[in-house]
Amino acid sequence: MQYRDLWTIESNQAMWKRYNAFLRRPPEIAVAWTDRETGARAWLIINSLRGGAAGGGTRMRAGLTPREVTYLAKAMQLKFALSGPAIGGAKNGIDFDPSDPRKPQVLERWYRAIRPYLQECYGTGGDLNVDEVTEVIPTFRRLDLAHPQAGIVRGHIRPDSDRLRAILRALDDGVQAPIDDCHRVDGYDAVIADMITGYGVAASVRDFYASQGKKLDGVRVSVEGFGAVGGPCALYLARWGARIVAITDAEKALLAPTGLDVEEVESLVRRRENRLIPRDDPRVAWNADRQRCLAVPADVFVAAAISGSLDQAALDTLQTAGVKVIAGGANNPFREVKLGSTRLQQWADRRFSIIPDITANCGMARTFSYLMEDGACPSAASIFAAVDRTIGDAVAEAVARSRDGVTNLLAATLDLALDRAGEA
């Protein structure tokens, strides 16, 4: 008997109750901080120290709240359950305008404040408005901190000093490894950290279609966000045969109802300005009504911008536009009324095939976990292969657990992740 034969309405409701309880459970550690010089506020939320450590990136935006950081830490817990290592989830976030020229100093003072956690049990990286390579790593160097992932290595693996140095060297070499010929863009210098998250999102869509016995040839894709996630995602989907029909960033949109081919998408990626759509492209519409982008007929929608971008109105528009699959390139793309509410997610899960962020967005987490393994090779080919295996396996098992292999995919993925995380 297939697992999906056992997936009844009652079991679906029980899973959502289980997930709601997980969201409402207070995190193990919560640290709050206020910067005396700028008034910036920041929080470190460690949902649990499962396996002796926790991990999650650094987010910065004006208006950030501890509620948002807490939800993201919980999402990281489930992401690590799928991607490895077997650790807890965490997140740190700063309520501050990332365009403020004082940003580097705020980031440095915040990391100094949470230094004990960064040294012993917590690992971080880039996230919204904070770049891993150009901001996180240089700040750690100024503070004489070994590595953004050193806390995870020390807390989870507990290596001797020689093994610690070897793992940290592999992490450095891997994250900054140049992209191999199979995955690179001519004329665009990129390293693993620039491309692997977006690649993972694209791979999750490819693998879902493969689970249905389909290829991506001619599949219409709308991409929200064109940064470190949306840009590479659009690139790899186009290479696998999809047609990109709409791209948006924070200030403009590019609508192409007949679809961009791979050469056009490569050109856009090559010409991006601060990870935004090129200003000089004649197809760009400034301050475009977002509803126009959502309404472009498409089969797949990739949410790769900010958290909470999908409300009920947006989902209604996507459904009318023909969208069948939504991939969570951004953490927590659904705009629920409050932390712990899952009403919108449940509604969407019955009407779309939802590939959640804990699967689609795990490329960098899997990169880190792979490079911590014995015998890991810090090369682009090995890292891409590790991400492919992990995302492919997670998508396949979620499809097998879902009621019909198409709907209730979000519930099935959460069920899988909660099982692996040991959550009751």
C-alpha positions in Angstrom: 0.0 0.0 0.0 1.3 3.4 -0.9 1.9 6.0 1.8 -0.5 8.4 0.1 -3.3 5.8 0.5 -3.0 6.3 4.2 -3.0 10.1 3.9 -6.5 10.9 5.0 -8.2 14.2 5.8 -7.8 13.3 9.4 -4.1 12.7 9.1 -3.7 16.0 7.2 -5.4 17.9 10.0 -3.3 16.1 12.6 -0.2 17.1 10.7 -1.2 20.8 10.7 -1.9 20.7 14.4 1.5 19.2 15.0 3.1 21.9 12.9 1.1 24.6 14.7 2.3 23.3 18.0 5.9 23.3 16.7 5.5 27.0 15.7 4.0 28.0 19.1 6.6 26.3 21.2 9.0 28.9 22.7 12.6 28.8 21.4 15.3 27.6 23.7 17.4 30.9 23.6 16.4 34.4 22.7 18.9 37.3 22.8 17.9 40.9 22.3 20.2 43.9 21.6 20.0 47.6 21.0 22.8 49.5 19.3 23.5 52.6 21.4 25.0 54.5 18.5 22.2 54.1 15.9 19.2 52.7 17.8 19.3 49.5 15.6 17.7 46.6 17.3 18.7 42.9 16.8 17.7 39.5 17.9 19.3 36.1 18.0 16.8 33.3 18.2 18.0 29.7 18.7 15.0 27.4 18.4 17.0 24.5 19.7 20.5 23.3 20.2 19.7 19.9 18.8 23.0 18.0 18.1 24.8 20.6 20.2 24.5 23.5 17.7 22.2 25.6 15.7 22.5 27.5 12.4 20.8 30.2 10.4 21.8 33.4 8.4 21.8 37.1 9.2 18.9 39.2 8.0 18.7 43.0 8.0 15.7 45.1 7.1 13.9 48.2 8.5 10.9 47.0 10.4 12.2 43.5 11.2 10.5 42.0 14.3 11.5 39.3 16.7 8.4 37.4 15.6 9.8 37.2 12.1 13.2 36.1 13.3 11.6 33.4 15.5 9.6 32.0 12.5 12.7 31.9 10.4 14.6 30.1 13.1 11.9 27.4 13.2 12.1 27.1 9.4 15.8 26.6 9.7 15.2 23.7 12.1 13.1 21.9 9.5 15.5 22.8 6.7 18.4 21.2 8.5 16.3 18.2 9.1 16.2 17.7 5.4 19.6 19.0 4.3 21.7 18.2 7.3 23.6 18.5 9.6 21.4 17.2 12.4 21.4 20.4 14.3 18.9 23.0 15.6 17.6 26.0 13.7 18.4 29.6 14.5 18.4 33.0 12.9 19.7 36.5 13.7 18.1 39.6 12.4 18.7 43.4 12.6 16.0 46.0 12.4 18.0 48.6 10.5 18.0 50.2 7.0 20.5 48.2 5.0 21.2 51.2 2.7 22.4 53.2 5.7 26.2 53.8 5.3 26.6 52.7 9.0 25.6 49.2 8.1 29.1 47.6 8.4 29.6 49.1 11.9 26.2 48.0 13.1 26.9 44.4 11.8 30.3 44.4 13.5 28.9 45.6 16.9 26.1 43.0 16.7 28.4 40.1 16.0 30.6 41.3 18.8 27.6 41.2 21.2 26.8 37.6 20.3 30.4 36.5 20.0 30.2 33.6 22.6 27.4 31.9 20.6 29.3 32.4 17.3 32.3 30.8 18.8 30.7 27.8 20.5 27.3 26.7 19.2 25.9 29.0 16.5 26.8 29.4 12.8 25.5 32.1 10.5 25.8 33.3 6.9 24.1 35.6 4.5 20.4 36.3 4.2 18.2 39.1 3.1 20.3 42.3 2.6 23.4 40.7 4.1 26.0 39.0 1.8 28.0 36.0 2.9 31.2 36.7 1.0 31.4 40.5 1.0 29.9 41.3 4.4 29.7 38.3 6.8 33.2 36.8 6.3 35.0 40.2 6.3 33.2 41.2 9.5 34.3 37.9 11.1 37.9 38.5 10.1 37.8 42.0 11.7 36.6 40.5 14.9 39.2 37.7 14.8 36.4 35.0 14.7 37.5 31.9 13.0 34.7 31.3 10.5 30.9 32.0 10.3 30.3 28.2 10.7 32.8 27.6 13.4 30.2 27.5 16.2 28.4 24.7 14.4 31.6 22.7 13.9 32.6 23.1 17.5 29.2 22.5 19.0 28.1 19.6 16.7 31.2 17.8 15.6 33.5 18.7 18.6 36.7 18.2 16.6 40.2 18.5 17.8 42.2 21.5 16.7 43.6 19.9 13.6 40.2 18.6 12.4 38.6 22.0 13.1 41.1 23.7 10.9 40.6 21.2 8.1 36.8 21.6 8.2 37.0 25.4 8.2 39.4 25.3 5.3 37.1 23.1 3.4 34.2 25.4 4.1 36.2 28.5 2.9 37.4 26.7 -0.2 33.9 25.3 -1.0 31.8 28.4 -0.5 34.3 30.5 -2.6 35.0 27.8 -5.2 34.6 29.1 -8.8 31.6 27.7 -10.7 32.5 24.8 -12.9 31.9 24.9 -16.7 28.6 23.0 -16.5 27.0 25.7 -14.3 28.8 28.9 -15.1 27.8 31.9 -17.3 30.3 33.1 -19.8 31.5 36.6 -18.8 30.1 36.4 -15.3 32.5 35.6 -12.5 30.7 33.7 -9.7 31.4 31.4 -6.9 29.3 28.8 -5.2 27.9 31.2 -2.7 26.5 33.3 -5.5 24.6 30.5 -7.3 23.9 27.5 -5.2 20.7 28.6 -3.5 19.0 29.6 -6.7 20.3 26.4 -8.3 18.6 24.4 -5.5 15.3 26.2 -6.1 15.4 25.4 -9.8 16.4 21.8 -9.0 13.4 21.4 -6.7 11.1 22.5 -9.6 12.9 20.2 -12.1 12.6 17.2 -9.7 9.0 17.8 -8.9 8.2 17.8 -12.7 10.3 14.6 -13.0 8.2 13.0 -10.3 5.2 13.6 -12.5 7.0 12.1 -15.5 7.4 15.5 -17.1 10.2 17.7 -18.3 10.5 21.5 -18.1 10.4 22.0 -21.9 8.1 25.0 -22.6 7.0 25.3 -18.9 6.2 29.0 -18.2 7.8 30.4 -15.1 7.3 33.7 -13.3 10.1 34.7 -10.9 9.7 37.1 -8.1 13.1 38.5 -7.2 16.3 38.6 -9.3 19.0 38.5 -6.6 21.1 35.7 -5.2 18.1 33.3 -5.4 15.9 34.5 -8.3 18.6 35.2 -10.8 20.3 31.8 -10.7 17.0 30.1 -10.4 15.7 31.7 -13.6 19.0 30.9 -15.3 19.0 27.2 -14.6 15.3 26.7 -15.2 15.8 28.3 -18.7 18.7 26.0 -19.3 16.5 23.0 -18.6 13.9 24.2 -21.1 11.6 26.5 -19.2 10.4 29.8 -20.6 10.7 32.8 -18.2 7.6 34.9 -18.7 8.0 37.5 -15.9 10.7 38.8 -13.5 10.3 41.3 -10.8 12.7 43.0 -8.4 12.2 45.6 -5.6 11.6 48.4 -8.0 10.8 47.2 -11.5 9.5 44.4 -13.6 10.3 42.7 -16.9 7.3 41.1 -18.6 7.8 38.6 -21.5 4.6 36.7 -22.0 6.0 34.7 -24.9 9.0 33.7 -22.7 12.7 34.4 -22.5 15.0 31.8 -23.9 18.3 30.7 -22.2 20.5 33.3 -24.0 18.2 36.2 -23.0 18.2 35.0 -19.3 22.0 34.6 -19.3 22.3 38.1 -20.7 20.1 39.5 -17.9 22.1 37.7 -15.2 25.4 38.9 -16.7 24.1 42.5 -16.8 22.5 42.6 -13.3 23.2 45.8 -11.3 23.4 45.1 -7.6 21.5 41.9 -8.3 18.6 43.8 -9.9 17.2 43.7 -13.4 19.4 45.8 -15.7 18.1 49.4 -15.9 18.8 49.8 -19.6 16.7 46.9 -20.8 13.9 48.3 -23.0 11.4 45.8 -21.7 11.7 47.1 -18.1 8.6 48.7 -16.6 9.4 50.9 -13.6 7.2 50.7 -10.5 5.0 48.3 -12.3 1.8 47.2 -10.7 2.7 43.9 -9.1 -0.7 42.5 -10.0 0.3 42.7 -13.7 3.3 40.4 -13.1 1.2 37.9 -11.1 -1.4 37.9 -13.8 1.0 36.9 -16.6 -0.1 33.3 -17.7 2.4 30.9 -16.1 2.7 27.3 -14.9 5.2 27.9 -12.1 5.7 30.8 -9.7 9.0 31.2 -7.8 8.7 33.3 -4.7 12.3 34.5 -4.3 12.0 37.9 -2.8 11.0 38.9 0.7 9.1 36.9 3.3 5.4 37.2 3.3 5.0 38.3 -0.3 2.0 35.9 -1.0 -1.3 37.0 0.5 -4.7 35.7 -0.4 -5.2 38.2 -3.2 -1.8 37.3 -4.8 -2.7 33.6 -4.6 -6.1 34.2 -6.2 -4.4 36.1 -9.1 -1.8 33.3 -9.5 -4.5 30.7 -9.7 -6.4 32.7 -12.3 -3.2 33.0 -14.3 -2.9 29.2 -14.5 -0.1 28.7 -12.0 0.0 25.1 -10.7 3.3 25.0 -8.8 4.7 27.5 -6.3 8.4 27.1 -5.2 9.5 28.8 -2.0 12.8 30.5 -2.9 12.3 33.0 -0.1 11.9 32.0 3.5 8.3 32.0 4.7 6.7 33.4 1.5 3.1 33.1 2.8 1.7 36.1 4.7 -0.1 34.7 7.7 -2.0 36.9 10.1 0.3 35.9 13.0 3.0 33.5 14.0 1.5 30.1 14.5 -1.3 30.6 12.0 -1.2 28.3 9.0 -4.6 29.1 7.4 -3.3 30.6 4.2 -0.7 27.8 3.8 -3.4 25.1 4.2 -5.6 26.9 1.6 -2.7 27.1 -0.8 -1.7 23.5 -0.2 -5.1 22.3 -1.4 -4.9 24.3 -4.7 -1.3 24.3 -5.7 1.7 22.0 -5.6 3.8 23.8 -3.0 7.5 23.1 -2.9 8.3 24.8 0.5 11.3 26.8 1.3 12.7 24.2 3.6 13.3 22.0 0.5 13.7 24.5 -2.3 15.9 26.9 -0.4 18.3 24.4 1.2 21.1 24.7 -1.3 23.5 26.7 1.0 22.6 24.7 4.1 23.4 21.5 2.1 26.6 23.1 0.9 27.7 23.7 4.5 26.6 20.3 5.7 28.4 18.5 2.9 31.7 20.4 3.4 31.6 19.3 7.1 31.5 15.6 6.1 34.6 13.4 6.1 36.1 13.1 2.7 34.1 16.1 1.3 35.6 17.7 -1.9 35.4 21.5 -1.9 34.7 21.6 -5.7 31.8 23.0 -7.5 31.0 19.7 -9.2 30.9 17.8 -5.9 28.8 20.5 -4.2 26.2 20.7 -7.0 26.0 16.9 -6.9 25.4 16.9 -3.2 22.6 19.5 -3.5 21.1 17.5 -6.4 20.9 14.3 -4.3 19.5 15.9 -1.2 16.8 18.0 -2.9 15.9 15.1 -5.3 15.4 12.7 -2.3 13.4 15.2 -0.3 11.0 16.0 -3.2 10.6 12.3 -4.0 9.7 11.4 -0.5 7.3 14.3 0.0 5.5 13.4 -3.3 5.3 9.8 -2.0 3.8 11.0 1.3 1.3 13.4 -0.2 -2.3 12.4 -0.8 -2.1 12.3 -4.6 1.5 13.3 -5.4 0.4 16.8 -6.4 -1.7 18.6 -3.7 -0.9 18.6 0.0 2.8 18.6 -0.9 3.5 21.2 1.7 1.9 19.2 4.5 3.7 16.1 3.4 7.1 17.9 3.4 6.5 19.4 6.8 5.5 16.0 8.1 8.7 14.5 6.7 10.8 17.3 8.2 9.2 17.1 11.7 9.8 13.4 11.7 13.5 13.8 10.9 13.8 16.6 13.4 12.4 14.4 16.1 9.5 16.8 16.8 6.5 15.3 18.5 
